[in-house]
């Protein structure tokens, strides 16, 4: 069946916007955006259709709550890049219109108190009227602004800019400007996908005077924290007098083994850059800004240095300072009345997957309270209600991310109960509605308005009223045959209950047999909730004729902290049994699952899982795909940049003679030790800019497979990190992925 349709085509958008240099050309661009024809050969989701979809980015409601500005990003496969534009609509979703059509991307819309919009383009902050007119450039920084946040009174703005940093990678000699070597003196010399020769700092710009100063002038610390932190790690007080910001006061080796970040309160009016008396640590009120944790130990421990080759789990920082917020503390937000600052907090240092709790600091009393202790899972994002006593948050439970609320007493109530994942949220200024993003296995992100103030519950357990206000990919989705989704609970080998998702192909026929994929999740503590991915996309996998079995195996959040923590130190134990339990149950209980045509796929820890299962699957699987997976854990221990991760998960450095039993078991069960049992075709994928799990891991696995005489392929990206971000690389990824599966499973 051939379908001709007019759908939003990123290539058309990119082509017209690139040429839009005059008013006439800009108008032409507006006329043609969304009007290019693309032909789908059937109702099957393809990689090209996936990359043609527009993607919602940041969004913001106007001060009067009547309008919403939002960012849309489109991708051109032909030009191999993206372009972001800003859209406007009424709060009920009506009268959508595009505000920007320039050749440069425009992003991060934010409303000012006078009804104008601020946004980022070309590394500078601009403003414009709500209709897109009267554009004015606010900053003059030679294009160096990465993020911004205006004060509530509109008189100042925080600017995120990178500053040179050469404490660890020495600056190149002035007489050797073309030299490419780097002299490195400590750890954390590279992070995620780049060498650390600059770090982000927050600057405060006075709009009227033009004066600007660096909050962290002369300090070697990041704010926001790399590699993923953004402007959400800072907040203005309602009176514009204070800034709360996130910072980890560590460098080098101490940074590489610790997750201890704090929330600091900065007095903007003090502006004394020569001392930090005006900067207060809200997490550790005994500790001054910039003091290293080992120095703090002199006051609250026996003063021993931390051992960087062992887990911090039982070391002094987590024993003597366990009540001092020694884990991750991020993303502060002031209550509307200015009395409280709330933030997301982890309890323990060195554990990046600890439970994310909601912590609240009282500015009047100096007391801290944790508000979500009765919720045995993570708080992913939150916002304050107008009463300054209620907070709304989203969190994962039983493989879905739903909306909850809590009060200052810590009384938690669930408000939605859907097979979906709710994203970031903000309170509309009417004080009654939330603006939120939602996605699922079957639908990419769209915006919704949610009324949480409903006391009655429907049959599904929802108390909130939900209204969808965007449907940005409707033209594409309406043409596609949709998979179906189900879930099943199964008893594990240790007698517990495990949930796994079942995704079935479009036009599903229960009387047919389908090749089936076991999906192995990464993390290792990331949820298999109702996510929408532009790479690991269950919609497109099912559309290619595969059933997907996606287990919420041991180590995933949303099933209690005990279930989550059973993965650490036991990567190849119960969680691997859980994988096999899920696929065996599917084969036994789902008659449409073809047990003779099974594959296992996964990325990161999921890729590690694939490498391990390749030596322990007892002939179940006919092919494997591992993306950016760990293969040799001894090598990974010293290759990865964030050493706290390996320390917590493995317990010990591999050379320690006094290893714990868990550490010994971990290294003894590294996948590379079982290549002698490999007998199944395997595709290895890796990015050479992946500094979390280095490309040598994937290369080694591929080389081992070929030397064993096993059919194998290696898809190696010299310009990608732990993810695949470039459009043409993404298309190649999908084509290679399905070509490999079709070769061995169909």
C-alpha positions in Angstrom: 0.0 0.0 0.0 1.4 3.4 -1.0 0.5 6.4 0.9 1.0 10.0 -0.3 0.8 12.5 2.4 1.7 15.9 3.5 3.6 15.5 6.7 6.1 17.7 8.6 9.4 17.1 6.8 12.6 18.2 8.6 14.5 18.3 5.3 12.1 20.9 4.0 12.3 22.9 7.1 16.1 22.9 7.2 16.4 23.8 3.5 14.1 26.8 3.8 15.4 28.1 7.1 19.0 27.9 5.8 18.0 30.2 2.9 15.9 32.5 5.0 18.1 35.6 5.1 15.6 38.3 3.9 12.1 39.1 4.9 10.8 37.7 1.7 12.7 34.5 2.2 11.6 34.2 5.8 8.0 34.5 4.7 8.6 31.9 2.1 10.1 29.6 4.8 6.9 30.1 6.9 4.7 29.2 3.9 6.6 26.0 3.2 7.3 24.6 6.6 5.1 21.5 7.1 3.9 21.4 3.5 6.5 19.2 1.9 5.3 15.8 0.7 6.9 12.6 1.8 5.9 9.2 0.5 5.6 6.2 2.8 5.6 2.9 1.0 3.4 1.3 3.6 2.0 2.0 7.1 5.2 0.7 8.6 7.4 3.0 10.8 10.8 3.5 9.1 14.0 5.2 10.3 13.3 8.0 7.9 9.8 8.6 9.3 11.2 8.5 12.8 13.8 11.2 12.0 11.2 13.3 10.2 9.3 13.8 13.5 9.4 17.1 15.2 10.6 17.0 18.8 9.3 19.2 21.6 12.0 20.9 23.7 11.6 23.4 26.5 8.4 25.3 27.1 7.0 28.1 29.3 3.7 29.6 30.2 3.1 33.4 30.1 2.8 35.4 33.3 -1.0 35.7 32.9 -1.2 31.9 32.1 -3.0 32.4 28.8 -0.2 31.5 26.3 2.5 28.9 26.0 5.8 29.3 24.1 7.6 26.1 23.2 10.6 24.9 21.3 10.4 22.5 18.4 13.5 20.8 16.9 13.5 19.3 13.4 16.2 17.2 11.8 17.5 17.1 8.3 19.0 13.8 7.3 20.3 15.4 4.1 22.1 18.2 5.9 22.9 16.0 8.9 21.9 18.5 11.5 19.1 19.9 13.5 17.3 23.2 13.7 15.2 24.6 16.6 12.4 27.1 16.3 9.9 28.7 18.7 6.2 28.3 18.6 3.3 30.0 20.4 -0.2 28.8 21.3 -3.0 29.6 23.6 -3.1 27.7 26.9 -5.9 25.5 25.6 -3.8 24.5 22.5 -5.6 26.8 20.0 -4.0 29.2 17.5 -0.6 27.6 17.1 1.8 29.7 15.2 5.6 29.7 14.6 7.4 32.7 15.9 10.9 32.3 14.5 12.2 31.5 11.0 15.8 32.7 11.0 18.7 30.6 9.7 20.0 30.1 13.3 18.4 27.9 15.8 16.3 29.7 18.5 15.6 27.9 21.7 14.9 28.1 25.5 11.8 30.3 25.5 11.3 32.2 28.8 8.7 34.8 29.7 9.6 38.1 31.3 7.3 39.9 33.8 6.3 42.5 31.2 5.0 39.8 28.7 8.0 39.7 26.4 9.8 36.5 25.5 13.5 35.9 26.1 15.3 33.2 24.1 18.7 32.0 23.1 20.1 32.2 19.6 23.7 32.2 18.3 25.0 31.9 21.9 23.3 35.2 22.9 20.2 36.1 24.8 17.5 38.0 22.9 14.0 39.3 23.7 11.0 39.8 21.5 7.3 40.6 21.8 4.9 37.7 22.2 4.0 38.0 18.5 7.7 37.6 17.5 8.3 41.3 16.6 10.7 43.8 18.1 13.6 41.4 18.5 16.4 42.9 20.6 19.8 41.4 21.6 20.4 41.5 25.4 23.9 40.1 25.7 27.2 40.8 23.9 29.4 37.8 24.7 30.8 36.7 21.3 28.3 33.9 21.3 29.4 32.2 24.6 26.1 31.9 26.4 24.9 28.3 27.0 21.9 29.1 29.2 20.2 31.9 31.0 17.7 32.7 33.8 16.1 36.2 34.3 15.4 37.4 37.9 11.8 37.8 38.7 12.1 41.6 38.7 13.7 41.5 35.2 16.7 43.6 36.3 19.3 40.8 36.2 20.0 37.6 34.4 22.1 34.6 35.1 24.3 33.6 32.2 26.0 30.2 31.9 29.3 30.6 30.2 32.4 28.4 29.9 35.7 29.7 31.4 39.1 28.3 30.7 40.3 25.6 33.1 43.8 24.2 33.1 44.3 22.8 36.6 44.3 19.2 35.2 45.2 19.6 31.5 48.0 22.0 31.2 47.7 25.0 28.9 49.6 24.6 25.6 52.9 26.4 25.5 52.5 29.8 23.8 55.3 29.0 21.3 53.6 25.7 20.3 50.1 26.8 19.4 49.7 23.9 16.9 50.7 21.2 19.3 48.0 18.6 19.9 49.4 16.8 22.9 47.8 17.2 26.3 49.9 17.1 29.5 47.5 15.7 32.2 48.2 15.8 35.9 45.0 14.4 37.6 41.8 12.5 37.0 38.6 13.9 35.4 40.6 15.2 32.5 37.8 14.1 30.2 34.1 13.8 30.8 31.4 12.0 28.8 32.6 13.0 25.4 35.1 15.9 25.7 38.4 16.8 27.3 38.0 19.2 30.2 39.8 22.4 29.2 36.9 24.6 30.2 34.1 24.5 32.8 30.7 26.2 33.1 30.3 29.1 35.5 27.3 31.3 36.3 27.6 35.0 35.6 25.2 37.6 36.8 24.5 40.5 34.3 22.9 43.7 35.4 20.6 44.6 32.5 20.7 48.4 33.1 24.3 49.0 33.8 25.8 46.2 31.7 28.0 45.1 34.6 28.6 41.3 34.9 30.4 39.2 37.5 31.2 35.5 37.9 29.6 34.0 41.0 32.5 31.4 41.1 35.2 33.9 40.1 38.6 32.1 40.3 37.1 28.8 41.6 37.8 25.5 39.8 34.3 24.2 40.3 31.5 23.6 37.8 28.1 25.2 37.9 26.0 23.7 36.4 27.6 20.3 36.8 28.8 18.4 33.8 27.9 16.6 31.7 24.2 17.0 31.7 23.4 19.9 34.1 21.7 23.0 32.8 20.0 26.1 34.0 17.7 24.0 36.2 20.5 23.7 38.6 20.1 27.4 39.6 17.1 29.4 40.9 16.2 33.0 41.8 14.4 33.8 45.0 11.0 35.5 44.4 12.4 38.9 45.6 15.4 38.6 43.2 17.9 39.0 46.1 19.3 35.5 46.3 20.4 32.7 43.9 20.3 29.1 44.9 22.8 27.0 42.9 24.2 23.5 42.6 27.9 22.9 42.9 30.3 20.0 43.6 33.3 21.6 45.3 35.8 19.0 44.1 38.4 18.5 41.4 40.6 15.8 40.0 40.7 12.5 41.9 38.3 13.6 44.6 35.7 14.6 41.9 36.1 11.3 40.1 35.2 9.2 43.2 32.4 11.4 44.7 28.9 12.4 43.9 28.7 14.9 46.8 27.2 18.1 45.4 25.5 20.7 47.5 22.9 23.6 47.2 24.4 27.0 48.0 22.5 30.2 48.7 24.2 33.2 47.2 23.5 36.8 48.3 23.3 38.8 45.0 23.5 42.2 46.7 26.7 41.3 48.6 28.7 40.8 45.4 31.9 40.4 47.3 34.1 38.3 45.1 37.0 38.2 47.6 35.3 35.9 50.2 32.4 33.6 50.4 30.7 34.8 53.6 27.7 35.7 51.5 27.5 32.1 50.1 25.8 29.7 52.5 25.8 25.9 52.2 22.2 24.7 52.7 23.2 21.1 52.8 26.1 21.2 55.2 25.7 24.4 57.3 28.9 23.7 59.1 30.9 23.7 55.9 32.1 26.8 54.0 31.9 27.1 50.3 34.8 25.4 48.6 35.9 23.2 51.5 36.8 19.7 50.4 34.9 16.8 52.1 38.1 15.4 53.6 38.7 18.7 55.3 35.2 18.6 56.7 35.9 15.2 58.0 38.2 16.8 60.6 35.1 18.2 62.2 32.8 15.3 61.8 34.9 12.1 61.6 38.3 10.7 62.4 40.0 12.7 59.7 41.0 9.7 57.6 41.5 10.1 53.9 39.0 8.4 51.6 40.3 5.3 49.8 39.8 5.9 46.1 40.1 2.2 45.2 37.1 1.1 47.3 33.4 1.8 47.4 32.4 4.8 49.6 29.5 2.7 50.9 31.2 2.0 54.2 33.8 4.7 54.4 33.6 7.7 56.8 31.9 10.1 54.4 28.8 7.9 54.4 29.1 6.8 58.1 30.0 10.0 60.0 28.3 12.5 57.6 25.3 10.5 56.6 22.9 13.2 57.7 24.8 16.0 55.9 23.4 15.5 52.4 26.6 13.8 51.1 25.1 12.5 47.9 23.8 14.4 44.9 21.8 17.5 45.7 20.5 19.3 42.6 17.9 21.5 41.1 16.8 24.0 43.8 13.4 25.8 43.6 12.1 28.5 45.9 8.6 28.4 47.2 6.4 31.3 45.8 6.5 33.0 49.2 10.3 32.7 49.4 10.4 30.9 52.7 11.5 27.5 51.5 14.0 26.1 49.0 13.3 22.5 47.8 15.6 20.3 45.8 16.2 16.7 44.7 18.6 14.9 47.1 20.4 11.6 47.3 21.5 10.3 50.7 24.9 8.6 50.0 28.1 9.7 48.5 29.5 7.7 45.5 26.1 6.2 44.6 24.7 7.9 41.5 21.5 5.8 41.5 20.5 6.3 45.1 16.9 7.2 45.7 16.1 10.8 44.7 14.2 12.4 47.6 12.5 15.8 47.8 14.4 17.9 50.4 12.9 21.1 51.8 14.9 23.8 53.6 13.2 26.4 55.8 14.9 29.8 55.3 13.5 31.0 58.7 14.5 28.1 60.9 17.4 26.5 59.0 15.7 23.1 59.3 15.6 20.5 56.5 12.8 18.0 55.9 12.5 15.2 53.4 9.0 15.2 52.0 8.8 11.9 50.0 10.0 9.3 52.4 6.8 7.3 52.0 7.5 7.1 48.2 10.0 4.3 47.8 11.2 5.5 44.4 12.7 8.5 42.7 11.4 12.1 42.4 12.3 13.0 38.8 11.1 16.6 38.7 8.9 18.8 40.8 7.3 22.3 41.2 5.7 24.3 43.9 2.0 25.1 44.2 1.0 28.7 44.8 0.2 28.0 48.4 3.9 27.3 49.2 2.9 24.3 51.1 2.1 21.8 48.3 4.6 20.4 45.8 3.7 18.4 42.7 6.2 15.8 41.4 6.7 13.0 38.9 8.2 9.6 39.8 8.4 6.1 38.5 6.4 3.3 40.1 5.7 -0.1 38.5 7.2 0.9 35.2 5.3 4.1 34.6 6.1 7.7 35.5 3.0 9.4 37.0 2.1 12.6 38.8 2.0 12.9 42.6 1.7 15.6 45.2 3.1 16.0 48.7 2.8 18.6 51.4 5.3 19.9 54.0 4.3 17.1 56.3 5.4 14.5 53.7 1.9 13.2 53.0 2.0 11.8 49.4 -0.9 11.4 47.1 -0.9 9.8 43.6 -2.8 11.9 41.0 -2.5 10.0 37.8 -2.2 6.3 37.0 -1.5 5.9 33.3 0.5 3.6 31.1 2.7 6.6 30.1 5.6 8.6 31.3 5.0 12.2 32.4 7.9 14.6 31.9 8.9 18.0 33.3 6.2 20.1 34.9 5.5 23.7 35.8 2.6 25.5 37.6 0.5 27.8 35.5 -0.1 31.2 37.0 -3.8 30.5 37.5 -2.6 28.3 40.4 -4.9 25.6 39.3 -3.3 23.8 36.4 0.0 22.2 35.6 1.8 22.3 32.2 3.4 19.0 31.5 4.9 16.8 28.9 3.9 13.2 28.3 5.1 10.3 26.1 4.8 6.5 25.8 6.0 3.5 23.8 3.5 4.5 21.1 3.7 8.3 21.1 6.5 10.9 21.2 6.3 13.9 23.6 3.4 16.2 23.5 2.2 19.0 25.9 -0.7 18.6 28.3 -2.5 20.8 30.8 -3.4 18.9 34.0 -5.9 19.9 36.7 -4.6 18.1 39.8 -7.2 19.6 42.1 -9.7 16.8 41.8 -10.8 14.8 44.9 -12.6 12.0 43.2 -10.8 9.1 41.5 -11.9 7.2 38.3 -11.7 3.4 37.8 -8.0 3.6 36.8 -7.0 5.5 39.9 -6.7 9.0 38.3 -7.8 12.1 40.1 -6.4 14.6 37.7 -8.1 15.9 34.6 -5.8 15.8 31.5 -6.1 17.9 28.3 -3.7 17.3 25.4 -2.8 20.7 23.8 -0.3 19.6 21.1 -0.1 16.8 18.7 3.0 17.7 16.8 3.4 14.5 14.9 -0.2 13.6 14.2 0.3 13.7 10.4 2.9 11.0 10.6 1.4 8.9 13.4 -2.1 8.8 11.8 -0.6 7.0 8.8 1.2 4.3 10.7 0.0 0.9 11.9 0.3 1.0 15.7 1.8 -1.7 17.8 -0.1 -2.9 20.9 1.3 -2.9 24.5 0.6 -5.3 27.3 2.3 -6.2 30.6 2.7 -9.4 32.5 3.9 -10.3 36.0 6.0 -13.4 36.5 7.6 -15.1 39.5 11.4 -14.9 39.5 13.8 -17.7 40.5 14.0 -16.3 44.0 10.2 -16.2 44.5 9.5 -12.5 43.8 7.2 -10.9 41.3 8.6 -9.1 38.2 6.8 -7.1 35.6 7.7 -7.2 31.9 6.3 -5.2 29.0 5.1 -7.0 25.8 5.1 -4.9 22.6 3.3 -6.6 19.7 3.6 -5.7 16.0 0.9 -3.7 14.2 -1.9 -5.8 12.7 -1.0 -8.3 15.3 -2.3 -11.9 14.6 -2.2 -14.0 17.8 -2.3 -17.2 15.7 1.1 -16.3 14.0 4.6 -16.9 15.3 6.8 -13.8 15.6 10.5 -13.4 16.0 11.1 -12.0 19.5 13.6 -9.6 21.1 14.6 -9.6 24.7 15.4 -6.0 25.5 18.1 -5.5 28.1 17.9 -2.1 29.9 20.9 0.1 30.7 21.8 2.0 33.7 22.1 -0.4 35.4 19.4 1.4 37.4 17.3 3.0 34.6 13.6 2.2 34.5 11.9 0.3 31.7 9.0 2.7 31.9 6.9 4.1 29.0 9.8 5.9 27.3 10.0 7.1 23.8 13.4 7.0 22.2 14.6 8.0 18.8 17.1 5.1 18.8 15.8 2.3 21.2 12.3 2.8 19.9 9.8 -0.1 20.6 7.4 1.3 18.0 9.8 0.9 15.1 11.1 -2.5 16.4 7.5 -3.9 16.6 6.8 -2.3 13.2 9.5 -4.3 11.7 7.7 -7.5 12.7 9.2 -8.2 16.1 7.6 -8.9 19.5 9.6 -7.2 22.2 9.9 -8.5 25.8 11.1 -5.8 28.1 11.6 -7.0 31.7 11.9 -4.7 34.7 14.6 -6.9 36.1 16.5 -6.6 39.3 18.1 -3.2 39.8 15.4 -1.0 38.2 13.6 1.8 40.1 9.9 1.8 40.7 9.7 -1.4 42.7 11.2 -0.3 45.9 14.8 0.4 47.1 15.5 -3.2 48.0 14.7 -4.4 44.4 16.8 -1.5 43.0 19.9 -2.2 45.1 20.1 -5.9 44.5 22.0 -5.1 41.2 25.0 -3.5 42.8 27.8 -6.0 43.3 25.7 -8.7 41.5 25.7 -7.7 37.8 25.7 -11.3 36.7 23.6 -12.9 39.3 19.9 -12.4 39.9 19.3 -9.8 37.2 20.6 -12.2 34.5 18.2 -14.9 35.9 15.4 -12.3 35.7 16.2 -11.7 32.0 16.0 -15.5 31.3 12.9 -15.8 33.4 11.1 -13.2 31.4 12.0 -14.6 28.0 11.3 -18.2 29.1 7.9 -17.2 30.5 7.1 -15.4 27.2 8.0 -18.5 25.2 5.9 -20.7 27.5 2.9 -18.5 28.0 2.6 -16.4 24.8 1.9 -18.7 21.9 2.8 -16.1 19.3 6.4 -15.9 20.5 8.7 -18.0 18.3 11.2 -19.6 20.7 13.3 -20.7 17.7 13.9 -17.1 16.6 14.9 -15.1 19.6 17.4 -12.2 19.8 18.8 -10.2 22.7 19.6 -6.5 22.4 20.7 -3.7 24.7 22.9 -0.7 25.3 25.3 0.3 28.1 24.6 -2.1 31.0 22.2 -3.7 28.5 25.1 -4.1 26.2 27.1 -5.7 29.0 24.1 -8.0 29.6 24.2 -9.0 26.0 27.9 -9.8 26.2 27.4 -11.9 29.3 24.3 -13.7 27.9 26.3 -14.6 24.8 28.3 -17.0 27.1 25.4 -18.1 29.3 22.2 -18.5 27.2 22.2 -22.2 26.6 21.2 -21.9 23.0 18.1 -19.7 23.6 19.2 -16.8 21.3 20.0 -16.9 17.6 21.7 -13.4 17.5 22.8 -10.6 19.7 23.3 -6.8 19.5 25.3 -4.9 22.0 25.6 -1.1 21.9 28.3 0.7 24.0 28.4 -2.3 26.3 31.0 -3.1 28.9 33.0 -6.2 27.9 36.0 -6.4 30.2 35.3 -5.0 33.7 38.9 -4.9 34.8 39.7 -2.7 31.8 36.6 -0.6 32.3 37.5 0.1 36.0 40.4 2.3 35.0 39.0 3.4 31.6 35.8 5.1 32.7 36.0 8.7 33.8 33.4 8.6 36.7 35.2 6.3 39.1 32.5 6.5 41.7 30.4 4.3 39.5 32.8 1.4 39.3 33.7 1.7 43.0 30.1 1.4 44.0 29.1 -1.3 41.6 32.2 -3.4 41.9 33.3 -2.6 45.5 37.0 -2.7 44.8 39.8 -1.9 42.3 40.7 -5.2 40.5 44.2 -5.1 41.9 43.2 -4.9 45.6 44.3 -8.2 47.4 41.7 -7.7 50.1 38.7 -7.5 47.8 35.2 -8.2 49.0 33.5 -11.3 47.9 31.2 -9.2 45.7 34.2 -7.6 44.0 35.9 -11.0 43.4 32.6 -12.4 42.0 32.2 -9.4 39.7 35.6 -9.6 38.1 35.5 -13.4 37.8 32.2 -13.1 35.9 33.3 -10.4 33.5 31.9 -11.3 30.0 35.4 -11.4 28.4 36.1 -14.5 30.6 33.4 -16.5 28.8 34.2 -15.9 25.1 35.2 -19.5 24.9 31.5 -20.3 25.2 30.4 -17.8 22.5 28.7 -19.5 19.5 26.1 -17.0 18.3 26.3 -14.2 15.8 26.8 -10.8 17.4 26.7 -7.1 16.2 28.8 -4.7 18.3 28.2 -1.0 18.1 30.3 1.7 19.8 31.1 5.4 19.7 34.8 6.4 19.9 33.9 9.6 21.8 32.3 7.5 24.5 34.4 8.1 27.6 31.9 6.5 30.0 32.4 3.0 28.4 35.3 3.3 26.1 35.2 2.1 22.5 38.0 -0.4 23.2 35.2 -2.5 25.0 33.2 -2.9 21.8 36.3 -3.3 19.6 37.6 -6.1 21.9 34.3 -7.9 21.9 34.1 -7.8 18.1 37.7 -8.9 17.7 37.2 -11.8 20.1 34.1 -12.9 18.2 35.9 -12.9 14.8 38.9 -14.7 16.2 36.5 -17.3 17.5 35.1 -17.7 14.0 31.7 -16.3 15.0 29.7 -14.2 12.5 30.1 -10.7 13.8 29.9 -7.0 12.7 31.2 -3.8 14.2 29.5 -0.5 13.7 32.0 2.0 15.0 31.3 5.8 15.1 34.4 8.1 15.4 32.2 11.1 16.1 29.5 9.8 18.5 29.5 9.4 22.3 27.5 7.0 24.5 24.5 8.0 22.3 24.0 8.5 18.5 23.0 12.1 17.9 23.6 12.9 14.2 20.7 12.2 11.8 22.7 10.2 9.2 24.4 8.2 11.9 21.0 7.5 13.4 19.6 6.2 10.1 22.7 4.0 9.6 22.2 2.7 13.2 18.6 1.7 12.5 19.4 0.1 9.1 22.3 -1.9 10.5 20.3 -2.9 13.6 17.4 -4.3 11.6 19.5 -5.8 8.8 21.4 -7.8 11.4 18.1 -9.0 13.1 16.5 -9.8 9.8 19.5 -11.8 8.7 19.4 -14.2 11.7 15.8 -14.1 12.9 13.7 -14.0 9.7 
